[in-house]
Amino acid sequence: MDIAAQSIEGGFADPVFDAQTVFRAVMDAMARPGSVQPLPAFARPPAPLSATAGAIALALCDNDTPLWLDPALQASTAIKSWLGFHTGAPLANTPADAHFALIAAPAEMMALDGFSQGTQDYPDRSTTLILQISDLVSGTPLLLAGPGIETSATIAPAQMPRHFVEQWKQNIKRFPRGVDIILATADGIACLPRTTRIKTMEA
């Protein structure tokens, strides 16, 4: 199939309804960090962009939200065409310019502080990172606490960046600045807003 056809196919079948459903799942996951919100496969982006990460991009990105792609995604002309056609989002020149970042290989990702942290006056200008991971159960267990979590919550996301917990502690110290993270698996999403504290579970 040629790239032109690939870039047009695989978007939302019902753009308004599908975008609202994905947006609501992201908002619920942000409001209750560590909770897993199921998300049907609304989108069929070109590989290696996952269906879940693609759907989140379609729901959140538009022509006012510069988008950063990690090297695995950047290498695909089909993905850039697909995102461009369905979202209109411009590609950010640097991670620090991005409103959203799509990361297909989180284990190889650059440090969190390389992305936009927002400013004290406009903390919402920071980057939201969308990390594609295989699951939320096979990685190092993370104990979550903070707003939206009654006592604590635990997730164990696979393929996370090295030294992630240390990086996240630094991220919390920058509050109200700092990045937010959406974890996208094949069957759902979980979120780590910048207000969430993380501890590793000692074995």
mmCIF file of the C-alpha atoms, coordinates in Angstrom:
data_MODEL
# 
_entry.id   MODEL 
# 
loop_
_atom_site.group_PDB 
_atom_site.id 
_atom_site.type_symbol 
_atom_site.label_atom_id 
_atom_site.label_alt_id 
_atom_site.label_comp_id 
_atom_site.label_asym_id 
_atom_site.label_entity_id 
_atom_site.label_seq_id 
_atom_site.pdbx_PDB_ins_code 
_atom_site.Cartn_x 
_atom_site.Cartn_y 
_atom_site.Cartn_z 
_atom_site.occupancy 
_atom_site.B_iso_or_equiv 
_atom_site.pdbx_formal_charge 
_atom_site.auth_seq_id 
_atom_site.auth_comp_id 
_atom_site.auth_asym_id 
_atom_site.auth_atom_id 
_atom_site.pdbx_PDB_model_num 
ATOM 1   C CA . MET A 1 1   ? 0.000   0.000  0.000  1.00 0.00 ? 1   MET A CA 1 
ATOM 2   C CA . ASP A 1 2   ? 1.419   3.394  -0.820 1.00 0.00 ? 2   ASP A CA 1 
ATOM 3   C CA . ILE A 1 3   ? 2.111   5.939  1.885  1.00 0.00 ? 3   ILE A CA 1 
ATOM 4   C CA . ALA A 1 4   ? -0.652  8.282  0.736  1.00 0.00 ? 4   ALA A CA 1 
ATOM 5   C CA . ALA A 1 5   ? -3.297  5.593  1.283  1.00 0.00 ? 5   ALA A CA 1 
ATOM 6   C CA . GLN A 1 6   ? -1.675  4.523  4.549  1.00 0.00 ? 6   GLN A CA 1 
ATOM 7   C CA . SER A 1 7   ? -1.731  8.062  5.896  1.00 0.00 ? 7   SER A CA 1 
ATOM 8   C CA . ILE A 1 8   ? -5.462  8.440  5.263  1.00 0.00 ? 8   ILE A CA 1 
ATOM 9   C CA . GLU A 1 9   ? -6.638  5.063  6.558  1.00 0.00 ? 9   GLU A CA 1 
ATOM 10  C CA . GLY A 1 10  ? -6.781  3.929  10.146 1.00 0.00 ? 10  GLY A CA 1 
ATOM 11  C CA . GLY A 1 11  ? -8.130  7.109  11.733 1.00 0.00 ? 11  GLY A CA 1 
ATOM 12  C CA . PHE A 1 12  ? -11.207 7.396  13.940 1.00 0.00 ? 12  PHE A CA 1 
ATOM 13  C CA . ALA A 1 13  ? -14.298 5.818  12.352 1.00 0.00 ? 13  ALA A CA 1 
ATOM 14  C CA . ASP A 1 14  ? -16.541 8.229  14.281 1.00 0.00 ? 14  ASP A CA 1 
ATOM 15  C CA . PRO A 1 15  ? -14.224 11.179 14.961 1.00 0.00 ? 15  PRO A CA 1 
ATOM 16  C CA . VAL A 1 16  ? -16.380 13.079 17.474 1.00 0.00 ? 16  VAL A CA 1 
ATOM 17  C CA . PHE A 1 17  ? -17.499 10.077 19.533 1.00 0.00 ? 17  PHE A CA 1 
ATOM 18  C CA . ASP A 1 18  ? -14.121 8.298  19.412 1.00 0.00 ? 18  ASP A CA 1 
ATOM 19  C CA . ALA A 1 19  ? -12.172 11.433 20.345 1.00 0.00 ? 19  ALA A CA 1 
ATOM 20  C CA . GLN A 1 20  ? -14.528 12.120 23.270 1.00 0.00 ? 20  GLN A CA 1 
ATOM 21  C CA . THR A 1 21  ? -14.205 8.530  24.514 1.00 0.00 ? 21  THR A CA 1 
ATOM 22  C CA . VAL A 1 22  ? -10.398 8.626  24.389 1.00 0.00 ? 22  VAL A CA 1 
ATOM 23  C CA . PHE A 1 23  ? -10.286 12.092 25.965 1.00 0.00 ? 23  PHE A CA 1 
ATOM 24  C CA . ARG A 1 24  ? -12.542 10.953 28.806 1.00 0.00 ? 24  ARG A CA 1 
ATOM 25  C CA . ALA A 1 25  ? -10.347 7.881  29.429 1.00 0.00 ? 25  ALA A CA 1 
ATOM 26  C CA . VAL A 1 26  ? -7.246  10.111 29.610 1.00 0.00 ? 26  VAL A CA 1 
ATOM 27  C CA . MET A 1 27  ? -8.967  12.551 31.994 1.00 0.00 ? 27  MET A CA 1 
ATOM 28  C CA . ASP A 1 28  ? -10.163 9.695  34.232 1.00 0.00 ? 28  ASP A CA 1 
ATOM 29  C CA . ALA A 1 29  ? -6.685  8.152  34.264 1.00 0.00 ? 29  ALA A CA 1 
ATOM 30  C CA . MET A 1 30  ? -5.122  11.535 35.129 1.00 0.00 ? 30  MET A CA 1 
ATOM 31  C CA . ALA A 1 31  ? -7.671  12.102 37.917 1.00 0.00 ? 31  ALA A CA 1 
ATOM 32  C CA . ARG A 1 32  ? -6.997  8.652  39.403 1.00 0.00 ? 32  ARG A CA 1 
ATOM 33  C CA . PRO A 1 33  ? -3.292  7.963  38.910 1.00 0.00 ? 33  PRO A CA 1 
ATOM 34  C CA . GLY A 1 34  ? -2.441  4.286  38.720 1.00 0.00 ? 34  GLY A CA 1 
ATOM 35  C CA . SER A 1 35  ? -5.977  3.279  37.705 1.00 0.00 ? 35  SER A CA 1 
ATOM 36  C CA . VAL A 1 36  ? -6.125  1.477  34.371 1.00 0.00 ? 36  VAL A CA 1 
ATOM 37  C CA . GLN A 1 37  ? -8.724  2.858  31.972 1.00 0.00 ? 37  GLN A CA 1 
ATOM 38  C CA . PRO A 1 38  ? -9.689  0.438  29.196 1.00 0.00 ? 38  PRO A CA 1 
ATOM 39  C CA . LEU A 1 39  ? -9.471  1.863  25.703 1.00 0.00 ? 39  LEU A CA 1 
ATOM 40  C CA . PRO A 1 40  ? -10.814 0.049  22.630 1.00 0.00 ? 40  PRO A CA 1 
ATOM 41  C CA . ALA A 1 41  ? -8.641  0.093  19.513 1.00 0.00 ? 41  ALA A CA 1 
ATOM 42  C CA . PHE A 1 42  ? -10.202 3.096  17.794 1.00 0.00 ? 42  PHE A CA 1 
ATOM 43  C CA . ALA A 1 43  ? -7.220  3.833  15.564 1.00 0.00 ? 43  ALA A CA 1 
ATOM 44  C CA . ARG A 1 44  ? -4.991  1.765  13.262 1.00 0.00 ? 44  ARG A CA 1 
ATOM 45  C CA . PRO A 1 45  ? -1.799  3.758  12.821 1.00 0.00 ? 45  PRO A CA 1 
ATOM 46  C CA . PRO A 1 46  ? 1.218   2.470  10.883 1.00 0.00 ? 46  PRO A CA 1 
ATOM 47  C CA . ALA A 1 47  ? 3.679   0.384  12.935 1.00 0.00 ? 47  ALA A CA 1 
ATOM 48  C CA . PRO A 1 48  ? 5.557   0.873  15.215 1.00 0.00 ? 48  PRO A CA 1 
ATOM 49  C CA . LEU A 1 49  ? 3.023   3.406  16.553 1.00 0.00 ? 49  LEU A CA 1 
ATOM 50  C CA . SER A 1 50  ? 0.564   1.429  18.693 1.00 0.00 ? 50  SER A CA 1 
ATOM 51  C CA . ALA A 1 51  ? -3.212  1.631  18.301 1.00 0.00 ? 51  ALA A CA 1 
ATOM 52  C CA . THR A 1 52  ? -3.600  3.059  21.823 1.00 0.00 ? 52  THR A CA 1 
ATOM 53  C CA . ALA A 1 53  ? -0.870  5.698  21.482 1.00 0.00 ? 53  ALA A CA 1 
ATOM 54  C CA . GLY A 1 54  ? -2.211  6.597  18.041 1.00 0.00 ? 54  GLY A CA 1 
ATOM 55  C CA . ALA A 1 55  ? -5.736  7.058  19.408 1.00 0.00 ? 55  ALA A CA 1 
ATOM 56  C CA . ILE A 1 56  ? -4.444  9.296  22.220 1.00 0.00 ? 56  ILE A CA 1 
ATOM 57  C CA . ALA A 1 57  ? -2.568  11.420 19.676 1.00 0.00 ? 57  ALA A CA 1 
ATOM 58  C CA . LEU A 1 58  ? -5.703  11.762 17.534 1.00 0.00 ? 58  LEU A CA 1 
ATOM 59  C CA . ALA A 1 59  ? -7.784  12.812 20.541 1.00 0.00 ? 59  ALA A CA 1 
ATOM 60  C CA . LEU A 1 60  ? -5.316  15.293 22.070 1.00 0.00 ? 60  LEU A CA 1 
ATOM 61  C CA . CYS A 1 61  ? -3.229  16.756 19.237 1.00 0.00 ? 61  CYS A CA 1 
ATOM 62  C CA . ASP A 1 62  ? -4.184  19.475 16.788 1.00 0.00 ? 62  ASP A CA 1 
ATOM 63  C CA . ASN A 1 63  ? -2.478  22.157 14.744 1.00 0.00 ? 63  ASN A CA 1 
ATOM 64  C CA . ASP A 1 64  ? -1.663  24.141 17.921 1.00 0.00 ? 64  ASP A CA 1 
ATOM 65  C CA . THR A 1 65  ? 0.182   21.307 19.678 1.00 0.00 ? 65  THR A CA 1 
ATOM 66  C CA . PRO A 1 66  ? 3.718   20.631 18.451 1.00 0.00 ? 66  PRO A CA 1 
ATOM 67  C CA . LEU A 1 67  ? 4.436   16.899 18.604 1.00 0.00 ? 67  LEU A CA 1 
ATOM 68  C CA . TRP A 1 68  ? 7.796   15.237 19.256 1.00 0.00 ? 68  TRP A CA 1 
ATOM 69  C CA . LEU A 1 69  ? 8.458   11.725 17.929 1.00 0.00 ? 69  LEU A CA 1 
ATOM 70  C CA . ASP A 1 70  ? 11.192  9.522  19.353 1.00 0.00 ? 70  ASP A CA 1 
ATOM 71  C CA . PRO A 1 71  ? 13.783  8.146  16.881 1.00 0.00 ? 71  PRO A CA 1 
ATOM 72  C CA . ALA A 1 72  ? 11.849  4.898  16.278 1.00 0.00 ? 72  ALA A CA 1 
ATOM 73  C CA . LEU A 1 73  ? 8.781   6.880  15.156 1.00 0.00 ? 73  LEU A CA 1 
ATOM 74  C CA . GLN A 1 74  ? 10.713  9.719  13.537 1.00 0.00 ? 74  GLN A CA 1 
ATOM 75  C CA . ALA A 1 75  ? 12.219  7.183  11.116 1.00 0.00 ? 75  ALA A CA 1 
ATOM 76  C CA . SER A 1 76  ? 8.789   6.330  9.664  1.00 0.00 ? 76  SER A CA 1 
ATOM 77  C CA . THR A 1 77  ? 7.509   8.541  6.880  1.00 0.00 ? 77  THR A CA 1 
ATOM 78  C CA . ALA A 1 78  ? 4.175   6.708  7.078  1.00 0.00 ? 78  ALA A CA 1 
ATOM 79  C CA . ILE A 1 79  ? 3.707   7.619  10.763 1.00 0.00 ? 79  ILE A CA 1 
ATOM 80  C CA . LYS A 1 80  ? 4.563   11.269 10.164 1.00 0.00 ? 80  LYS A CA 1 
ATOM 81  C CA . SER A 1 81  ? 2.099   11.382 7.253  1.00 0.00 ? 81  SER A CA 1 
ATOM 82  C CA . TRP A 1 82  ? -0.608  9.610  9.282  1.00 0.00 ? 82  TRP A CA 1 
ATOM 83  C CA . LEU A 1 83  ? -0.264  11.951 12.262 1.00 0.00 ? 83  LEU A CA 1 
ATOM 84  C CA . GLY A 1 84  ? -0.082  14.984 10.004 1.00 0.00 ? 84  GLY A CA 1 
ATOM 85  C CA . PHE A 1 85  ? -3.201  13.990 8.078  1.00 0.00 ? 85  PHE A CA 1 
ATOM 86  C CA . HIS A 1 86  ? -5.324  13.057 11.102 1.00 0.00 ? 86  HIS A CA 1 
ATOM 87  C CA . THR A 1 87  ? -4.206  15.664 13.658 1.00 0.00 ? 87  THR A CA 1 
ATOM 88  C CA . GLY A 1 88  ? -2.602  18.529 11.738 1.00 0.00 ? 88  GLY A CA 1 
ATOM 89  C CA . ALA A 1 89  ? -0.062  18.726 14.579 1.00 0.00 ? 89  ALA A CA 1 
ATOM 90  C CA . PRO A 1 90  ? 3.282   20.237 13.545 1.00 0.00 ? 90  PRO A CA 1 
ATOM 91  C CA . LEU A 1 91  ? 6.373   18.214 14.419 1.00 0.00 ? 91  LEU A CA 1 
ATOM 92  C CA . ALA A 1 92  ? 8.405   19.891 17.168 1.00 0.00 ? 92  ALA A CA 1 
ATOM 93  C CA . ASN A 1 93  ? 12.021  20.702 16.296 1.00 0.00 ? 93  ASN A CA 1 
ATOM 94  C CA . THR A 1 94  ? 13.236  19.780 19.770 1.00 0.00 ? 94  THR A CA 1 
ATOM 95  C CA . PRO A 1 95  ? 11.694  17.915 22.738 1.00 0.00 ? 95  PRO A CA 1 
ATOM 96  C CA . ALA A 1 96  ? 11.639  21.205 24.646 1.00 0.00 ? 96  ALA A CA 1 
ATOM 97  C CA . ASP A 1 97  ? 9.269   22.663 22.000 1.00 0.00 ? 97  ASP A CA 1 
ATOM 98  C CA . ALA A 1 98  ? 6.762   19.818 22.236 1.00 0.00 ? 98  ALA A CA 1 
ATOM 99  C CA . HIS A 1 99  ? 3.309   19.881 23.845 1.00 0.00 ? 99  HIS A CA 1 
ATOM 100 C CA . PHE A 1 100 ? 3.107   16.116 23.368 1.00 0.00 ? 100 PHE A CA 1 
ATOM 101 C CA . ALA A 1 101 ? 5.790   13.484 22.831 1.00 0.00 ? 101 ALA A CA 1 
ATOM 102 C CA . LEU A 1 102 ? 5.144   10.022 21.403 1.00 0.00 ? 102 LEU A CA 1 
ATOM 103 C CA . ILE A 1 103 ? 7.701   7.504  22.655 1.00 0.00 ? 103 ILE A CA 1 
ATOM 104 C CA . ALA A 1 104 ? 7.750   4.027  21.086 1.00 0.00 ? 104 ALA A CA 1 
ATOM 105 C CA . ALA A 1 105 ? 10.911  2.928  22.908 1.00 0.00 ? 105 ALA A CA 1 
ATOM 106 C CA . PRO A 1 106 ? 10.686  4.304  26.484 1.00 0.00 ? 106 PRO A CA 1 
ATOM 107 C CA . ALA A 1 107 ? 13.669  2.226  27.672 1.00 0.00 ? 107 ALA A CA 1 
ATOM 108 C CA . GLU A 1 108 ? 15.902  4.278  25.351 1.00 0.00 ? 108 GLU A CA 1 
ATOM 109 C CA . MET A 1 109 ? 14.229  7.593  26.008 1.00 0.00 ? 109 MET A CA 1 
ATOM 110 C CA . MET A 1 110 ? 16.107  10.772 26.804 1.00 0.00 ? 110 MET A CA 1 
ATOM 111 C CA . ALA A 1 111 ? 15.850  12.255 30.299 1.00 0.00 ? 111 ALA A CA 1 
ATOM 112 C CA . LEU A 1 112 ? 12.553  13.800 31.398 1.00 0.00 ? 112 LEU A CA 1 
ATOM 113 C CA . ASP A 1 113 ? 14.161  17.202 31.991 1.00 0.00 ? 113 ASP A CA 1 
ATOM 114 C CA . GLY A 1 114 ? 14.951  17.478 28.261 1.00 0.00 ? 114 GLY A CA 1 
ATOM 115 C CA . PHE A 1 115 ? 11.259  18.032 27.550 1.00 0.00 ? 115 PHE A CA 1 
ATOM 116 C CA . SER A 1 116 ? 9.397   21.277 28.123 1.00 0.00 ? 116 SER A CA 1 
ATOM 117 C CA . GLN A 1 117 ? 8.816   21.776 31.852 1.00 0.00 ? 117 GLN A CA 1 
ATOM 118 C CA . GLY A 1 118 ? 6.425   24.704 31.439 1.00 0.00 ? 118 GLY A CA 1 
ATOM 119 C CA . THR A 1 119 ? 7.022   27.907 33.404 1.00 0.00 ? 119 THR A CA 1 
ATOM 120 C CA . GLN A 1 120 ? 5.968   29.021 36.888 1.00 0.00 ? 120 GLN A CA 1 
ATOM 121 C CA . ASP A 1 121 ? 3.312   31.235 35.270 1.00 0.00 ? 121 ASP A CA 1 
ATOM 122 C CA . TYR A 1 122 ? 2.283   28.690 32.602 1.00 0.00 ? 122 TYR A CA 1 
ATOM 123 C CA . PRO A 1 123 ? 2.977   25.225 34.017 1.00 0.00 ? 123 PRO A CA 1 
ATOM 124 C CA . ASP A 1 124 ? 0.504   23.774 31.491 1.00 0.00 ? 124 ASP A CA 1 
ATOM 125 C CA . ARG A 1 125 ? 2.984   24.522 28.705 1.00 0.00 ? 125 ARG A CA 1 
ATOM 126 C CA . SER A 1 126 ? 4.976   21.466 29.665 1.00 0.00 ? 126 SER A CA 1 
ATOM 127 C CA . THR A 1 127 ? 5.221   18.309 27.547 1.00 0.00 ? 127 THR A CA 1 
ATOM 128 C CA . THR A 1 128 ? 2.837   15.405 28.090 1.00 0.00 ? 128 THR A CA 1 
ATOM 129 C CA . LEU A 1 129 ? 4.696   12.176 27.293 1.00 0.00 ? 129 LEU A CA 1 
ATOM 130 C CA . ILE A 1 130 ? 2.816   9.268  25.735 1.00 0.00 ? 130 ILE A CA 1 
ATOM 131 C CA . LEU A 1 131 ? 4.860   6.123  26.374 1.00 0.00 ? 131 LEU A CA 1 
ATOM 132 C CA . GLN A 1 132 ? 4.094   2.921  24.484 1.00 0.00 ? 132 GLN A CA 1 
ATOM 133 C CA . ILE A 1 133 ? 4.625   -0.045 26.774 1.00 0.00 ? 133 ILE A CA 1 
ATOM 134 C CA . SER A 1 134 ? 3.595   -3.692 26.503 1.00 0.00 ? 134 SER A CA 1 
ATOM 135 C CA . ASP A 1 135 ? 1.845   -3.916 29.876 1.00 0.00 ? 135 ASP A CA 1 
ATOM 136 C CA . LEU A 1 136 ? 1.452   -2.503 33.386 1.00 0.00 ? 136 LEU A CA 1 
ATOM 137 C CA . VAL A 1 137 ? 2.266   -5.692 35.302 1.00 0.00 ? 137 VAL A CA 1 
ATOM 138 C CA . SER A 1 138 ? 5.661   -7.111 34.267 1.00 0.00 ? 138 SER A CA 1 
ATOM 139 C CA . GLY A 1 139 ? 7.995   -4.206 35.129 1.00 0.00 ? 139 GLY A CA 1 
ATOM 140 C CA . THR A 1 140 ? 9.368   -2.941 38.441 1.00 0.00 ? 140 THR A CA 1 
ATOM 141 C CA . PRO A 1 141 ? 6.398   -2.370 40.781 1.00 0.00 ? 141 PRO A CA 1 
ATOM 142 C CA . LEU A 1 142 ? 5.876   1.321  41.515 1.00 0.00 ? 142 LEU A CA 1 
ATOM 143 C CA . LEU A 1 143 ? 3.976   2.401  44.606 1.00 0.00 ? 143 LEU A CA 1 
ATOM 144 C CA . LEU A 1 144 ? 2.008   5.572  43.829 1.00 0.00 ? 144 LEU A CA 1 
ATOM 145 C CA . ALA A 1 145 ? 0.671   8.164  46.270 1.00 0.00 ? 145 ALA A CA 1 
ATOM 146 C CA . GLY A 1 146 ? -0.672  11.689 45.974 1.00 0.00 ? 146 GLY A CA 1 
ATOM 147 C CA . PRO A 1 147 ? -3.808  13.534 44.812 1.00 0.00 ? 147 PRO A CA 1 
ATOM 148 C CA . GLY A 1 148 ? -6.497  11.262 43.369 1.00 0.00 ? 148 GLY A CA 1 
ATOM 149 C CA . ILE A 1 149 ? -5.170  8.156  45.143 1.00 0.00 ? 149 ILE A CA 1 
ATOM 150 C CA . GLU A 1 150 ? -7.027  7.150  48.311 1.00 0.00 ? 150 GLU A CA 1 
ATOM 151 C CA . THR A 1 151 ? -4.162  5.397  50.086 1.00 0.00 ? 151 THR A CA 1 
ATOM 152 C CA . SER A 1 152 ? -1.810  4.015  47.490 1.00 0.00 ? 152 SER A CA 1 
ATOM 153 C CA . ALA A 1 153 ? -1.890  2.377  44.077 1.00 0.00 ? 153 ALA A CA 1 
ATOM 154 C CA . THR A 1 154 ? 0.589   0.041  42.431 1.00 0.00 ? 154 THR A CA 1 
ATOM 155 C CA . ILE A 1 155 ? 1.467   -0.396 38.783 1.00 0.00 ? 155 ILE A CA 1 
ATOM 156 C CA . ALA A 1 156 ? 4.434   -2.205 37.243 1.00 0.00 ? 156 ALA A CA 1 
ATOM 157 C CA . PRO A 1 157 ? 4.927   -0.724 33.776 1.00 0.00 ? 157 PRO A CA 1 
ATOM 158 C CA . ALA A 1 158 ? 7.228   -2.644 31.451 1.00 0.00 ? 158 ALA A CA 1 
ATOM 159 C CA . GLN A 1 159 ? 10.089  -1.106 29.394 1.00 0.00 ? 159 GLN A CA 1 
ATOM 160 C CA . MET A 1 160 ? 10.371  2.057  31.453 1.00 0.00 ? 160 MET A CA 1 
ATOM 161 C CA . PRO A 1 161 ? 13.372  4.414  31.121 1.00 0.00 ? 161 PRO A CA 1 
ATOM 162 C CA . ARG A 1 162 ? 16.452  3.677  33.195 1.00 0.00 ? 162 ARG A CA 1 
ATOM 163 C CA . HIS A 1 163 ? 16.575  5.482  36.545 1.00 0.00 ? 163 HIS A CA 1 
ATOM 164 C CA . PHE A 1 164 ? 12.925  6.405  36.014 1.00 0.00 ? 164 PHE A CA 1 
ATOM 165 C CA . VAL A 1 165 ? 12.093  6.701  39.732 1.00 0.00 ? 165 VAL A CA 1 
ATOM 166 C CA . GLU A 1 166 ? 15.051  9.034  40.350 1.00 0.00 ? 166 GLU A CA 1 
ATOM 167 C CA . GLN A 1 167 ? 14.072  11.147 37.338 1.00 0.00 ? 167 GLN A CA 1 
ATOM 168 C CA . TRP A 1 168 ? 10.481  11.286 38.581 1.00 0.00 ? 168 TRP A CA 1 
ATOM 169 C CA . LYS A 1 169 ? 11.588  12.487 42.026 1.00 0.00 ? 169 LYS A CA 1 
ATOM 170 C CA . GLN A 1 170 ? 13.337  15.382 40.285 1.00 0.00 ? 170 GLN A CA 1 
ATOM 171 C CA . ASN A 1 171 ? 10.194  15.994 38.223 1.00 0.00 ? 171 ASN A CA 1 
ATOM 172 C CA . ILE A 1 172 ? 8.087   16.321 41.407 1.00 0.00 ? 172 ILE A CA 1 
ATOM 173 C CA . LYS A 1 173 ? 10.571  18.812 42.874 1.00 0.00 ? 173 LYS A CA 1 
ATOM 174 C CA . ARG A 1 174 ? 9.981   21.123 39.894 1.00 0.00 ? 174 ARG A CA 1 
ATOM 175 C CA . PHE A 1 175 ? 6.235   21.420 40.668 1.00 0.00 ? 175 PHE A CA 1 
ATOM 176 C CA . PRO A 1 176 ? 4.165   23.298 39.467 1.00 0.00 ? 176 PRO A CA 1 
ATOM 177 C CA . ARG A 1 177 ? 6.446   22.786 36.487 1.00 0.00 ? 177 ARG A CA 1 
ATOM 178 C CA . GLY A 1 178 ? 7.220   19.289 35.200 1.00 0.00 ? 178 GLY A CA 1 
ATOM 179 C CA . VAL A 1 179 ? 6.002   16.699 32.724 1.00 0.00 ? 179 VAL A CA 1 
ATOM 180 C CA . ASP A 1 180 ? 2.947   14.411 32.880 1.00 0.00 ? 180 ASP A CA 1 
ATOM 181 C CA . ILE A 1 181 ? 3.027   10.859 31.525 1.00 0.00 ? 181 ILE A CA 1 
ATOM 182 C CA . ILE A 1 182 ? 0.400   8.712  29.804 1.00 0.00 ? 182 ILE A CA 1 
ATOM 183 C CA . LEU A 1 183 ? 1.263   4.993  29.720 1.00 0.00 ? 183 LEU A CA 1 
ATOM 184 C CA . ALA A 1 184 ? -0.320  3.340  26.677 1.00 0.00 ? 184 ALA A CA 1 
ATOM 185 C CA . THR A 1 185 ? -0.710  -0.446 26.551 1.00 0.00 ? 185 THR A CA 1 
ATOM 186 C CA . ALA A 1 186 ? -2.558  -2.598 24.029 1.00 0.00 ? 186 ALA A CA 1 
ATOM 187 C CA . ASP A 1 187 ? -5.753  -2.641 26.097 1.00 0.00 ? 187 ASP A CA 1 
ATOM 188 C CA . GLY A 1 188 ? -5.749  0.520  28.165 1.00 0.00 ? 188 GLY A CA 1 
ATOM 189 C CA . ILE A 1 189 ? -3.963  3.480  29.688 1.00 0.00 ? 189 ILE A CA 1 
ATOM 190 C CA . ALA A 1 190 ? -2.698  4.654  33.050 1.00 0.00 ? 190 ALA A CA 1 
ATOM 191 C CA . CYS A 1 191 ? -1.393  8.124  33.867 1.00 0.00 ? 191 CYS A CA 1 
ATOM 192 C CA . LEU A 1 192 ? 1.300   9.629  36.047 1.00 0.00 ? 192 LEU A CA 1 
ATOM 193 C CA . PRO A 1 193 ? 0.509   13.316 36.545 1.00 0.00 ? 193 PRO A CA 1 
ATOM 194 C CA . ARG A 1 194 ? 3.329   15.445 37.952 1.00 0.00 ? 194 ARG A CA 1 
ATOM 195 C CA . THR A 1 195 ? 1.650   15.505 41.384 1.00 0.00 ? 195 THR A CA 1 
ATOM 196 C CA . THR A 1 196 ? 2.025   11.726 41.848 1.00 0.00 ? 196 THR A CA 1 
ATOM 197 C CA . ARG A 1 197 ? 4.770   10.477 44.141 1.00 0.00 ? 197 ARG A CA 1 
ATOM 198 C CA . ILE A 1 198 ? 6.455   7.190  43.261 1.00 0.00 ? 198 ILE A CA 1 
ATOM 199 C CA . LYS A 1 199 ? 8.380   4.707  45.387 1.00 0.00 ? 199 LYS A CA 1 
ATOM 200 C CA . THR A 1 200 ? 9.815   1.425  44.216 1.00 0.00 ? 200 THR A CA 1 
ATOM 201 C CA . MET A 1 201 ? 8.575   -1.577 46.126 1.00 0.00 ? 201 MET A CA 1 
ATOM 202 C CA . GLU A 1 202 ? 11.490  -3.150 47.926 1.00 0.00 ? 202 GLU A CA 1 
ATOM 203 C CA . ALA A 1 203 ? 11.635  -6.847 47.073 1.00 0.00 ? 203 ALA A CA 1 
# 
